[in-house]
Amino acid sequence: MTTAPRSHAAPNFAPLHKTQPFRSAEEAWLWTMAALVARRDGARIVAGKGLVSRPCEPDDVVKCLDRLYRQRRIEIAHARILRIWGERGTAPDPRALREKGDWRLWKEALDRMEWPLRVKGIVQPEECRREAAGEAAVVALKPRNPG
């Protein structure tokens, strides 16, 4: 049995050098949740049509979260807090007494997501963030041998 040809074979992604990685896992998560909420509300998500081209799809960030959950690096409580606050579009406030526990789980989950997202190129490495902000890295050089 043959399958029918697809009219839309693959999404049209921008070249990797033209994409802009996220500055942090938190920024990637809030973007992901905004896209998922829009999709749930009926919006059609099309790759490469946003104001900024990103190096991933929202589902890539969700897969990273799922992988951490399956590896038991985060718990269901972390995922629940990420969903609740992600739908609100903001992080919990650690100064607010009611949000302090949520903030702890939020921070733990995003700290654990940071490295896998960096490895995939979704989150910008810290060195690149410093250079973009104009901060110079201090490198200690060994003195030359005089002779």
N, C-alpha and C positions, 0 to 999 in steps of 0.2 A: 504494500500500500504506500503510495507517495503522499507527501504532504503538500499543501498549497503553498505557493511562494508568498513570502511576506512583502507587504508594500513598504514597510519600515523596518529594514533589517537590523540596524544598529543605531544607537544614539550618536549624534554628531558632537563629539567632544572637541574642545579647544586643545591645541598642542600643549604639552606639559609646561613648556617655558613661558606660555602666555597665561597660565593659571595663577591664581593668588591663594597660597595656603593660608589657613587660619592662624592667628597669633597664639591661640591657646585652645586646649580641649574644651574649655567652657564656651568659647566663641563658636567652635564647631558644633557643640551640643545644642546651643540655643538656635543656631541656623538650621540644624537638623529638625528640631522640634517645630520650628516655624514652618518648615516645608511639609512635615508630616501633618500638622494641623490644617494647613492649606489643602493638602491632598484629601484629608478626611472631609473637609468642607466642600469638596468638589472641584478644586483647581486642578488643572492638568500641568504636571511638572514636565518640562521639556529641557533637556540638557543644552547648555550653552546659550540660553535665552535671558539669563539674569543680568543685572548691572555689572557683576563681577563674576568672572569664570572661576569656578572652584575645582580642585583636583579630585573631586569625588562626587558621589551621589549621596543623598541622605541615608539610603540603605547601607552604605559602606560604614558609616559611623555606628548605626544600629548593630551591624554584624560584629563590630569590634566590641561593643557592649555585651552582646550575646556570647561571644567567645570568652570574655573575662568571667561572665557568669558561669559558663560551663566548666571553666578551669577553677572555679570556686575562689576567684580573686576578688569578686564582689558578691554581695548577697542580694536577695530580692528586695530588701529594704532600701538598698542603694538605688536600684532600678526604679523603685516606686517614687522615691524622692526626686530623681532625675526627671521622671515623667511629669510629676505634679508641677514642679517649678519650671520645667521646660515649657509646659503648656502656658504658664503664666508669662513666660518670656523674660524672666529675671531670676537672679540667684537669691537664695535666702539671705537675710541680714543677720550676721552673727551678733549684732548688738541688741537685737530684739529677743526678749526672753523666750517667746513662743517659737522662734525660728532657729534658736541656737543648736538644737539637736539635728534639725534638718540640714543646717549649714555644715555640721560635722560630716554627715553622710554624703552630702553634695561634694564637699572638698575631697573626701577619701575616694569617691568614685571617679571624679575627674582627674585626680592625681594618678590613679591607676590606669586611666585611659590615655593619658598624655603620651607615654612612650610608644605604645602600639600605633597611635595616630601619627606620631613623628616618623616612625619607621616606614609607614605607608606614604609619607609625603603629604598627609592631610594637614598636619600642624607644622608650622615653620620651626626649624631648629632655633634654639635660643641665641646662638651666635649670629644668625641672620637677623633676628629681631633687634639685637644690639646695634648691628651695622646700620639697619634701616632707621633706627632712632638716633644715629649719629654718635653713639657711644663707641669709644675706641677700646679695644681689648689690650690689656697690658701684658706683654710677653717678656719674660726675663731671658736675657741672652747671656751666654757664657763669655767671659773675657777671652780675648785672643792671647795665644802664647807669644811672648815677646822674643822670639828668636828661633 
